[in-house]
Amino acid sequence: MPKNPAESMQHHLRQRLNRHAHERWPHVDAITVRFRAGFAYVAAESSGGDRLPLCRLRFTGVLHTWGFALYLASSDSYKDNILPSGVPVGSPEEALDCAGDLYLGESAI
């Protein structure tokens, strides 16, 4: 089974994603990240406690490069996807932008 990144890397990823989300989507209270089997499951949280899944990041062993899977609300699942840069791996912020642009409009949360 794939391993999760070290606790320090997990903490750093959470900070990066929250900082980026607050700049792009100020109406989002927090970005939550939970780790399981080498994946980071990313969701947006509202002040009312509503949680909206966004994407899944696959740990590649490098802090700045993660695989990307978009959350599909229609099937309540994640599907590996290509980032706007044309590749399936990239920065966590690029992945968040891709998912956030789809799911985090003003009326989303």
C-alpha positions in Angstrom: 0.0 0.0 0.0 1.4 3.5 -0.9 2.6 5.5 2.0 1.3 8.9 3.1 3.8 11.8 3.1 5.5 12.6 6.4 3.5 14.7 8.9 5.5 17.8 8.1 4.7 17.5 4.4 1.0 17.0 5.2 1.0 20.1 7.4 2.8 22.1 4.6 0.3 20.9 2.0 -2.6 22.0 4.2 -1.1 25.4 4.7 -0.4 25.9 1.0 -3.9 24.9 -0.1 -5.6 27.1 2.6 -3.5 30.1 1.8 -4.2 29.7 -1.9 -7.9 29.2 -1.5 -8.3 32.2 0.8 -6.8 34.3 -2.0 -8.9 32.8 -4.8 -12.2 32.1 -3.0 -12.6 34.3 0.1 -16.1 32.9 0.8 -14.6 29.4 1.5 -13.8 29.0 5.2 -11.3 26.3 5.0 -9.8 23.6 2.8 -9.6 20.3 4.5 -7.1 17.6 3.5 -7.3 14.0 4.8 -4.6 11.5 3.9 -5.2 7.8 3.1 -3.0 5.3 1.3 -0.8 7.8 -0.5 -3.7 10.1 -1.5 -4.7 13.5 -0.2 -8.5 14.1 -0.4 -9.2 17.8 -0.7 -12.5 19.4 0.2 -13.9 22.9 0.8 -15.7 23.7 4.0 -18.2 26.5 4.7 -18.9 28.3 8.0 -22.0 26.3 8.3 -20.0 23.1 8.3 -21.0 22.1 4.8 -18.2 20.0 3.1 -17.7 19.9 -0.7 -15.2 17.4 -2.1 -13.0 18.9 -4.8 -10.2 16.6 -5.8 -7.8 13.8 -4.8 -4.0 14.3 -5.0 -1.7 11.4 -5.4 1.6 11.7 -3.5 4.5 11.2 -6.0 7.3 11.5 -3.4 7.9 15.1 -4.2 6.2 17.9 -2.2 5.6 20.2 -5.2 4.3 17.6 -7.7 1.1 15.6 -7.1 -1.1 13.5 -9.4 -4.6 14.9 -9.9 -8.0 13.3 -9.9 -11.2 15.4 -10.1 -14.1 14.7 -7.8 -17.2 13.7 -9.8 -20.4 14.6 -7.9 -22.5 12.6 -10.4 -20.9 9.3 -9.3 -19.5 10.4 -5.9 -16.1 9.2 -7.0 -12.7 10.5 -8.2 -11.4 10.2 -11.8 -7.7 10.7 -12.8 -7.6 13.8 -14.9 -5.3 16.1 -16.9 -4.5 19.5 -15.5 -4.9 22.7 -17.6 -1.2 22.5 -18.3 -1.8 19.3 -20.3 -0.1 16.9 -17.9 -1.6 14.6 -15.1 0.7 15.9 -12.4 1.4 19.4 -11.1 1.4 21.7 -8.1 -1.2 21.4 -5.5 -2.3 24.9 -6.2 -2.8 24.1 -9.9 -5.0 21.1 -9.0 -7.0 23.2 -6.5 -7.5 25.9 -9.2 -8.8 23.3 -11.6 -11.3 21.8 -9.2 -12.1 25.1 -7.5 -13.0 26.8 -10.8 -15.6 24.1 -11.3 -17.0 23.8 -7.8 -16.4 27.0 -5.8 -18.5 29.6 -7.4 -20.1 32.1 -5.0 -23.3 30.0 -4.6 -21.5 26.7 -4.3 -21.0 26.6 -0.5 
